[in-house]
Amino acid sequence: MGFIRNNFILLFGTVCGIYIGQNYNVPNIKETANQYKEQMKELEKKYRKWR
């Protein structure tokens, strides 16, 4: 009983995350981060050319 009581929030969050991931259209965080990174690289290249 102590294990469940001490880790209830972790278990609840894991179960909710699994449910949301399976039943809703959740964006891929890794892909979104890579797109943002590429946009920042292009912005940096433009800034360096302008300067």
N, C-alpha and C positions, 0 to 999 in steps of 0.2 A: 504494500500500500504506500510506503514511503517513496518508492521510485516513481510511481504515477503521480503522487502529490507534488513532488519536487520538480517534475518535468512535464507537468500538465500543459503549460503554455507552449513548450516546444512540440509536444505531440499534437496539440490542437492546431498549431500553425502548419505543421507538416501535412496533416489531414486536409486542412482547408486549401493549402497550396496545390495538393494533388487534385482535389476536386475542381478547383478553378482552372488548372492547367488542362484538364481533360474536357471540361464542358464549355469553356469560353475561348474566344480567339485572342490569345495572349501573344503580343509581339515577341519576336526572338531578340533578347537583349544583346547578345553577342553580335548579331548582324547589325543592329541599330548602332551599336558603339563603333563598329568598324566603318560604317557609312559616315558617321560624325567625324571620325579620325581622318578619313580621306578628304572630307570637306575642309577640315582645318589645314591639311597639307596643301590643298589647292589655294586656299586663302593666303597662306604663308608665301607660296610661290609668287602669287600676284603682287603681294605687298613688297617682296624683295625686288621684283622687276620695276615696280613703280618708284621705289626709293632710289 
